[in-house]
Amino acid sequence: MEYGSFTVVLYAVDGYFLSTFCSFQVKKMDLEARNLPPNVKSSLLVKLREYKSDLNNFKTEVKRITSGNLNATARDELLEAGMADTLTASADQRSRLMMSTDHLGRTTDRIKDSRRTILETEELGVSILQDLHGQRQSLLRAHETLHGVDDNVGKSKKILTTMTRRMNRNKWTIGAIITVLVLAIIFILYFKLTR
C-alpha cells in the first residue's frame, strides 16, 4: 500500500520539475521570439501562446493530482481499500500522469520545432543583412566613381570653355589680320593707280 502512494508522490515531483523546466524554456523562447522581425514574430508568438496554454493545462493537472482535496480520497482508497483498489487507483493516476507526460512531450517537440524555426529565421536574417551590407558597399563605390566622373566632367567643361574662348579669339585675330591685309592691298592699289 505504501508503494502506491510513494509512486504517486514520485510522479508528482517529476511533474513539478518537468513543468518548471518547460516554463523556463517557454520564457526563453518568448524572449527570443520578441526580438525577431514582426512578420516572423507574430506567427511564433501564436505558437508560443499554444505552448503556454498546454503547459498551464499540464501544471493544473499536476496540481490536481497532488492537491490535498483530491489526494485525500486517493489516500483513503490507498490506506483503507484492499490491494486491488490501491492498484486500480494507482494505475488510474499513473495513466493520467502518463497522458500528461505524453502531452508535455508533444508540447516540448513543438517548442523544439519553434526554436528550430527561430534559429533558421535568425540565420536567414543574418544572411539578408550580409547581402544588404555588400549591396551598400557596392552603392558606396558606385557613388564614389560617379563623384569622380562628375569631377572629370567639370574639368572637361572648363577645358572646352577655355578652348572655345581661344578659338573665338583666334577667329577675331584672323579676321583682324585679313581686314588689315585687305585694307593694305586696297591702299597699295590706290597709290599705284593714282600715280
Backbone as CSV, one residue per row, in Angstrom:
resi,resn,N_x,N_y,N_z,CA_x,CA_y,CA_z,C_x,C_y,C_z
1,MET,0.827,-1.194,0.000,0.000,0.000,0.000,0.871,1.258,0.000
2,GLU,1.946,1.231,0.717,2.829,2.384,0.740,3.496,2.573,-0.619
3,TYR,3.704,1.495,-1.319,4.341,1.574,-2.625,3.524,2.431,-3.583
4,GLY,2.181,2.268,-3.572,1.312,3.040,-4.453,1.359,4.522,-4.150
5,SER,1.266,4.902,-2.856,1.300,6.321,-2.502,2.675,6.911,-2.800
6,PHE,3.742,6.154,-2.605,5.085,6.625,-2.911,5.236,6.885,-4.414
7,THR,4.648,6.021,-5.229,4.702,6.201,-6.682,3.995,7.486,-7.090
8,VAL,2.836,7.756,-6.493,2.101,8.986,-6.797,2.946,10.201,-6.462
9,VAL,3.611,10.147,-5.299,4.464,11.267,-4.889,5.603,11.451,-5.883
10,LEU,6.206,10.331,-6.319,7.300,10.433,-7.301,6.814,11.060,-8.608
11,TYR,5.647,10.615,-9.085,5.101,11.198,-10.308,4.823,12.682,-10.123
12,ALA,4.322,13.072,-8.970,4.021,14.477,-8.703,5.298,15.312,-8.721
13,VAL,6.349,14.807,-8.086,7.629,15.530,-8.063,8.193,15.646,-9.473
14,ASP,8.152,14.543,-10.240,8.620,14.587,-11.630,7.825,15.597,-12.440
15,GLY,6.516,15.607,-12.262,5.663,16.559,-12.979,6.000,17.992,-12.620
16,TYR,6.273,18.239,-11.341,6.618,19.594,-10.910,7.922,20.055,-11.567
17,PHE,8.957,19.211,-11.514,10.243,19.594,-12.100,10.142,19.732,-13.615
18,LEU,9.394,18.846,-14.242,9.221,18.913,-15.689,8.489,20.185,-16.084
19,SER,7.446,20.552,-15.340,6.704,21.775,-15.667,7.566,23.010,-15.423
20,THR,8.393,22.993,-14.394,9.288,24.121,-14.128,10.303,24.285,-15.251
21,PHE,10.887,23.183,-15.700,11.856,23.226,-16.801,11.196,23.755,-18.074
22,CYS,10.003,23.251,-18.366,9.303,23.688,-19.576,8.926,25.165,-19.488
23,SER,8.532,25.634,-18.305,8.212,27.058,-18.134,9.433,27.909,-18.457
24,PHE,10.581,27.479,-17.984,11.817,28.210,-18.254,12.107,28.245,-19.750
25,GLN,11.949,27.107,-20.422,12.223,27.040,-21.864,11.246,27.916,-22.650
26,VAL,9.966,27.902,-22.271,8.963,28.712,-22.972,9.271,30.195,-22.789
27,LYS,9.655,30.600,-21.577,10.001,32.004,-21.340,11.207,32.407,-22.173
28,LYS,12.180,31.521,-22.259,13.387,31.804,-23.036,13.040,31.980,-24.515
29,MET,12.198,31.094,-25.047,11.797,31.198,-26.452,10.948,32.441,-26.687
30,ASP,10.144,32.810,-25.695,9.327,34.011,-25.813,10.219,35.239,-25.956
31,LEU,11.276,35.303,-25.154,12.209,36.427,-25.246,12.903,36.459,-26.606
32,GLU,13.313,35.289,-27.073,13.980,35.236,-28.369,13.025,35.635,-29.493
33,ALA,11.782,35.198,-29.418,10.806,35.484,-30.476,10.478,36.972,-30.530
34,ARG,10.482,37.642,-29.381,10.122,39.065,-29.361,11.196,39.934,-30.002
35,ASN,12.405,39.408,-30.199,13.486,40.175,-30.818,13.574,39.955,-32.318
36,LEU,12.624,39.224,-32.878,12.643,38.933,-34.312,11.829,39.964,-35.084
37,PRO,11.976,39.980,-36.433,11.169,40.894,-37.245,9.678,40.609,-37.065
38,PRO,8.825,41.623,-37.238,7.384,41.484,-36.967,6.704,40.362,-37.747
39,ASN,7.081,40.141,-39.011,6.369,39.122,-39.800,6.632,37.717,-39.269
40,VAL,7.801,37.459,-38.740,8.119,36.143,-38.176,7.633,36.065,-36.738
41,LYS,7.760,37.175,-36.018,7.446,37.202,-34.598,5.984,36.839,-34.342
42,SER,5.064,37.359,-35.162,3.647,37.136,-34.891,3.283,35.659,-34.946
43,SER,3.779,34.928,-35.960,3.433,33.501,-36.049,4.059,32.711,-34.901
44,LEU,5.276,33.067,-34.515,5.926,32.346,-33.424,5.255,32.638,-32.079
45,LEU,4.799,33.866,-31.891,4.126,34.192,-30.631,2.794,33.453,-30.518
46,VAL,2.121,33.229,-31.650,0.876,32.441,-31.620,1.182,31.020,-31.164
47,LYS,2.243,30.420,-31.729,2.619,29.066,-31.311,3.009,29.032,-29.836
48,LEU,3.739,30.061,-29.408,4.161,30.103,-28.008,2.946,30.213,-27.073
49,ARG,1.911,30.952,-27.494,0.700,31.026,-26.678,0.057,29.647,-26.547
50,GLU,0.082,28.863,-27.642,-0.446,27.498,-27.565,0.367,26.663,-26.575
51,TYR,1.678,26.808,-26.660,2.545,26.039,-25.761,2.306,26.442,-24.314
52,LYS,2.143,27.752,-24.088,1.883,28.214,-22.722,0.559,27.650,-22.211
53,SER,-0.429,27.630,-23.101,-1.732,27.076,-22.709,-1.604,25.594,-22.366
54,ASP,-0.893,24.850,-23.226,-0.687,23.419,-22.943,0.069,23.219,-21.634
55,LEU,1.071,24.066,-21.409,1.866,23.954,-20.188,1.020,24.276,-18.959
56,ASN,0.169,25.301,-19.073,-0.713,25.637,-17.947,-1.687,24.501,-17.660
57,ASN,-2.193,23.862,-18.722,-3.079,22.714,-18.526,-2.345,21.582,-17.805
58,PHE,-1.093,21.369,-18.207,-0.298,20.321,-17.564,-0.068,20.649,-16.085
59,LYS,0.277,21.928,-15.812,0.501,22.323,-14.421,-0.777,22.137,-13.596
60,THR,-1.911,22.488,-14.196,-3.187,22.309,-13.493,-3.429,20.845,-13.189
61,GLU,-3.105,19.996,-14.158,-3.295,18.555,-13.961,-2.388,18.039,-12.843
62,VAL,-1.129,18.516,-12.836,-0.201,18.082,-11.780,-0.701,18.559,-10.424
63,LYS,-1.183,19.823,-10.368,-1.704,20.336,-9.089,-2.934,19.547,-8.646
64,ARG,-3.780,19.205,-9.618,-4.988,18.457,-9.292,-4.619,17.092,-8.723
65,ILE,-3.587,16.477,-9.322,-3.192,15.151,-8.857,-2.580,15.231,-7.457
66,THR,-1.811,16.304,-7.237,-1.095,16.399,-5.950,-1.837,17.229,-4.914
67,SER,-3.004,17.779,-5.252,-3.715,18.647,-4.293,-4.244,17.829,-3.109
68,GLY,-4.455,18.546,-1.997,-4.884,17.879,-0.755,-6.288,17.314,-0.838
69,ASN,-7.216,18.053,-1.485,-8.621,17.612,-1.512,-8.783,16.327,-2.315
70,LEU,-8.230,16.335,-3.519,-8.385,15.158,-4.361,-7.484,14.019,-3.880
71,ASN,-6.351,14.402,-3.332,-5.411,13.394,-2.873,-5.912,12.699,-1.606
72,ALA,-6.774,13.386,-0.839,-7.296,12.784,0.399,-8.117,11.542,0.066
73,THR,-8.948,11.634,-0.938,-9.739,10.452,-1.317,-8.830,9.360,-1.846
74,ALA,-7.820,9.752,-2.591,-6.881,8.749,-3.108,-6.141,8.085,-1.953
75,ARG,-5.769,8.906,-0.933,-5.083,8.352,0.237,-5.995,7.387,0.984
76,ASP,-7.277,7.812,1.140,-8.230,6.938,1.827,-8.370,5.615,1.093
77,GLU,-8.451,5.728,-0.225,-8.577,4.496,-1.002,-7.329,3.635,-0.859
78,LEU,-6.169,4.295,-0.869,-4.920,3.545,-0.751,-4.794,2.879,0.619
79,LEU,-5.188,3.620,1.678,-4.988,3.103,3.022,-6.099,2.152,3.480
80,GLU,-7.333,2.446,3.083,-8.455,1.666,3.602,-8.885,0.542,2.664
81,ALA,-8.755,0.752,1.419,-9.245,-0.264,0.482,-8.228,-1.390,0.371
82,GLY,-8.622,-2.395,-0.280,-7.727,-3.538,-0.455,-6.659,-3.242,-1.500
83,MET,-5.790,-4.210,-1.675,-4.686,-4.052,-2.616,-5.194,-3.852,-4.041
84,ALA,-6.298,-4.447,-4.401,-6.842,-4.308,-5.750,-7.275,-2.873,-5.999
85,ASP,-7.968,-2.286,-4.978,-8.387,-0.900,-5.126,-7.179,0.033,-5.198
86,THR,-6.167,-0.259,-4.408,-4.949,0.550,-4.406,-4.282,0.512,-5.766
87,LEU,-4.158,-0.657,-6.321,-3.531,-0.791,-7.632,-4.358,-0.112,-8.714
88,THR,-5.686,-0.193,-8.602,-6.561,0.455,-9.591,-6.398,1.964,-9.543
89,ALA,-6.439,2.527,-8.312,-6.286,3.978,-8.165,-4.913,4.420,-8.647
90,SER,-3.900,3.649,-8.271,-2.537,3.980,-8.687,-2.401,3.891,-10.200
91,ALA,-2.993,2.858,-10.779,-2.926,2.705,-12.236,-3.657,3.844,-12.932
92,ASP,-4.806,4.261,-12.362,-5.563,5.367,-12.945,-4.745,6.649,-12.892
93,GLN,-4.148,6.913,-11.739,-3.317,8.110,-11.618,-2.100,8.024,-12.525
94,ARG,-1.531,6.842,-12.591,-0.370,6.649,-13.450,-0.741,6.884,-14.912
95,SER,-1.902,6.378,-15.337,-2.305,6.569,-16.737,-2.569,8.045,-17.023
96,ARG,-3.214,8.752,-16.062,-3.428,10.185,-16.273,-2.100,10.934,-16.331
97,LEU,-1.167,10.559,-15.465,0.138,11.195,-15.469,0.904,10.871,-16.742
98,MET,0.760,9.645,-17.216,1.428,9.272,-18.474,0.839,10.061,-19.642
99,MET,-0.499,10.220,-19.628,-1.124,11.025,-20.679,-0.617,12.458,-20.621
100,SER,-0.512,12.994,-19.404,0.004,14.358,-19.242,1.451,14.446,-19.694
101,THR,2.237,13.425,-19.367,3.639,13.396,-19.785,3.747,13.324,-21.305
102,ASP,2.892,12.489,-21.917,2.890,12.414,-23.384,2.519,13.758,-23.992
103,HIS,1.496,14.380,-23.403,1.071,15.689,-23.899,2.209,16.701,-23.753
104,LEU,2.911,16.661,-22.627,4.035,17.561,-22.416,5.168,17.250,-23.385
105,GLY,5.348,15.956,-23.685,6.372,15.585,-24.675,6.062,16.176,-26.038
106,ARG,4.780,16.093,-26.428,4.393,16.684,-27.705,4.587,18.197,-27.685
107,THR,4.248,18.809,-26.542,4.452,20.253,-26.406,5.930,20.593,-26.501
108,THR,6.761,19.785,-25.866,8.207,20.009,-25.939,8.700,19.887,-27.371
109,ASP,8.174,18.905,-28.107,8.559,18.763,-29.510,8.159,19.991,-30.312
110,ARG,6.948,20.503,-30.049,6.526,21.706,-30.755,7.412,22.891,-30.389
111,ILE,7.808,22.972,-29.116,8.702,24.048,-28.689,10.048,23.917,-29.404
112,LYS,10.551,22.678,-29.522,11.820,22.471,-30.239,11.683,22.869,-31.699
113,ASP,10.537,22.520,-32.314,10.306,22.922,-33.704,10.292,24.440,-33.838
114,SER,9.635,25.095,-32.882,9.596,26.563,-32.917,10.988,27.144,-32.744
115,ARG,11.752,26.549,-31.842,13.125,27.023,-31.633,13.950,26.845,-32.896
116,ARG,13.781,25.694,-33.555,14.497,25.449,-34.806,14.085,26.484,-35.861
117,THR,12.775,26.777,-35.916,12.293,27.785,-36.857,12.889,29.151,-36.545
118,ILE,12.961,29.473,-35.255,13.544,30.754,-34.848,15.013,30.827,-35.269
119,LEU,15.753,29.736,-35.057,17.171,29.731,-35.438,17.336,29.854,-36.945
120,GLU,16.474,29.144,-37.705,16.551,29.253,-39.162,16.232,30.677,-39.609
121,THR,15.236,31.287,-38.960,14.875,32.665,-39.292,16.024,33.609,-38.961
122,GLU,16.679,33.354,-37.841,17.817,34.182,-37.458,18.939,34.062,-38.476
123,GLU,19.220,32.821,-38.924,20.259,32.627,-39.941,19.886,33.340,-41.231
124,LEU,18.615,33.265,-41.602,18.158,33.950,-42.810,18.319,35.459,-42.658
125,GLY,17.977,35.979,-41.479,18.138,37.410,-41.222,19.593,37.847,-41.313
126,VAL,20.485,37.034,-40.754,21.926,37.361,-40.829,22.386,37.354,-42.280
127,SER,21.929,36.358,-43.049,22.300,36.283,-44.466,21.802,37.510,-45.225
128,ILE,20.554,37.916,-44.943,19.999,39.099,-45.616,20.786,40.348,-45.230
129,LEU,21.140,40.462,-43.948,21.929,41.618,-43.508,23.293,41.654,-44.189
130,GLN,23.912,40.473,-44.363,25.199,40.434,-45.063,25.034,40.863,-46.518
131,ASP,23.962,40.382,-47.169,23.704,40.793,-48.555,23.486,42.293,-48.650
132,LEU,22.703,42.828,-47.704,22.457,44.275,-47.709,23.742,45.060,-47.478
133,HIS,24.614,44.536,-46.608,25.892,45.208,-46.363,26.732,45.228,-47.642
134,GLY,26.770,44.077,-48.352,27.511,44.021,-49.613,26.940,44.985,-50.639
135,GLN,25.613,45.071,-50.725,24.991,45.995,-51.675,25.275,47.440,-51.285
136,ARG,25.306,47.703,-49.978,25.623,49.067,-49.533,27.044,49.449,-49.934
137,GLN,27.979,48.492,-49.760,29.359,48.765,-50.160,29.448,49.029,-51.659
138,SER,28.701,48.238,-52.456,28.699,48.444,-53.914,28.148,49.820,-54.260
139,LEU,27.059,50.224,-53.571,26.479,51.545,-53.835,27.449,52.666,-53.444
140,LEU,28.156,52.470,-52.333,29.131,53.493,-51.928,30.255,53.621,-52.955
141,ARG,30.738,52.461,-53.463,31.783,52.518,-54.504,31.256,53.183,-55.773
142,ALA,30.007,52.846,-56.151,29.420,53.462,-57.346,29.264,54.969,-57.147
143,HIS,28.891,55.375,-55.931,28.751,56.801,-55.636,30.102,57.507,-55.758
144,GLU,31.155,56.876,-55.225,32.490,57.472,-55.326,32.921,57.579,-56.791
145,THR,32.651,56.526,-57.579,33.005,56.550,-59.005,32.231,57.653,-59.719
146,LEU,30.938,57.771,-59.415,30.113,58.804,-60.027,30.612,60.190,-59.644
147,HIS,31.033,60.339,-58.392,31.576,61.620,-57.950,32.850,61.954,-58.738
148,GLY,33.710,60.936,-58.947,34.922,61.142,-59.748,34.588,61.510,-61.177
149,VAL,33.590,60.842,-61.762,33.166,61.160,-63.134,32.625,62.575,-63.196
150,ASP,31.872,62.968,-62.170,31.328,64.322,-62.125,32.457,65.350,-62.083
151,ASP,33.504,65.074,-61.296,34.668,65.978,-61.249,35.331,66.062,-62.614
152,ASN,35.488,64.897,-63.276,36.119,64.879,-64.606,35.285,65.635,-65.628
153,VAL,33.942,65.505,-65.543,33.067,66.253,-66.455,33.224,67.745,-66.216
154,GLY,33.324,68.147,-64.948,33.523,69.565,-64.633,34.830,70.081,-65.209
155,LYS,35.905,69.290,-65.078,37.200,69.692,-65.638,37.124,69.774,-67.160
156,SER,36.457,68.792,-67.775,36.317,68.784,-69.237,35.542,70.003,-69.714
157,LYS,34.506,70.366,-68.955,33.716,71.541,-69.322,34.564,72.800,-69.274
158,LYS,35.403,72.906,-68.243,36.292,74.069,-68.146,37.269,74.115,-69.320
159,ILE,37.834,72.947,-69.669,38.783,72.879,-70.787,38.083,73.280,-72.086
160,LEU,36.852,72.761,-72.313,36.105,73.110,-73.535,35.772,74.597,-73.561
161,THR,35.435,75.173,-72.424,35.147,76.617,-72.372,36.391,77.415,-72.725
162,THR,37.547,77.006,-72.185,38.813,77.685,-72.493,39.134,77.566,-73.980
163,MET,38.939,76.353,-74.538,39.218,76.148,-75.966,38.286,76.995,-76.832
164,THR,37.013,77.121,-76.424,36.056,77.935,-77.188,36.481,79.397,-77.157
165,ARG,36.922,79.865,-76.007,37.383,81.256,-75.927,38.604,81.488,-76.820
166,ARG,39.558,80.554,-76.759,40.754,80.696,-77.603,40.382,80.667,-79.085
167,MET,39.427,79.790,-79.454,39.013,79.691,-80.845,38.355,80.993,-81.297
168,ASN,37.519,81.545,-80.400,36.880,82.833,-80.742,37.930,83.937,-80.862
169,ARG,38.915,83.926,-79.967,39.989,84.922,-80.031,40.779,84.778,-81.326
170,ASN,41.058,83.504,-81.681,41.776,83.261,-82.925,40.973,83.732,-84.137
171,LYS,39.644,83.520,-84.119,38.799,83.987,-85.231,38.885,85.501,-85.371
172,TRP,38.789,86.181,-84.199,38.854,87.640,-84.252,40.241,88.115,-84.708
173,THR,41.250,87.400,-84.246,42.613,87.777,-84.656,42.781,87.586,-86.158
174,ILE,42.369,86.444,-86.686,42.482,86.170,-88.128,41.634,87.164,-88.914
175,GLY,40.424,87.464,-88.408,39.563,88.453,-89.076,40.232,89.809,-89.117
176,ALA,40.882,90.200,-88.010,41.574,91.498,-87.964,42.736,91.513,-88.931
177,ILE,43.490,90.394,-88.987,44.637,90.318,-89.908,44.150,90.398,-91.348
178,ILE,43.078,89.673,-91.666,42.539,89.697,-93.031,42.066,91.109,-93.372
179,THR,41.410,91.785,-92.442,40.933,93.155,-92.680,42.108,94.089,-92.920
180,VAL,43.140,93.947,-92.098,44.337,94.797,-92.273,44.978,94.529,-93.626
181,LEU,45.073,93.234,-94.010,45.669,92.900,-95.314,44.828,93.437,-96.466
182,VAL,43.516,93.303,-96.357,42.639,93.827,-97.421,42.793,95.336,-97.513
183,LEU,42.813,96.032,-96.384,42.996,97.484,-96.395,44.372,97.857,-96.959
184,ALA,45.374,97.076,-96.611,46.721,97.351,-97.132,46.752,97.170,-98.635
185,ILE,46.082,96.092,-99.145,46.048,95.848,-100.595,45.289,96.975,-101.290
186,ILE,44.167,97.385,-100.703,43.387,98.487,-101.291,44.223,99.766,-101.277
187,PHE,44.897,99.994,-100.183,45.722,101.191,-100.067,46.860,101.175,-101.104
188,ILE,47.500,100.019,-101.289,48.600,99.878,-102.260,48.051,100.071,-103.674
189,LEU,46.931,99.444,-103.968,46.328,99.584,-105.299,45.930,101.040,-105.554
190,TYR,45.420,101.686,-104.572,45.020,103.082,-104.726,46.229,103.948,-105.078
191,PHE,47.341,103.722,-104.353,48.536,104.506,-104.633,49.102,104.167,-106.006
192,LYS,49.037,102.946,-106.434,49.594,102.533,-107.732,48.710,103.083,-108.849
193,LEU,47.430,103.062,-108.653,46.537,103.535,-109.715,46.518,105.069,-109.791
194,THR,46.674,105.697,-108.712,46.656,107.150,-108.713,47.993,107.734,-109.182
195,ARG,49.025,107.114,-109.270,50.320,107.633,-109.716,50.575,107.204,-111.057
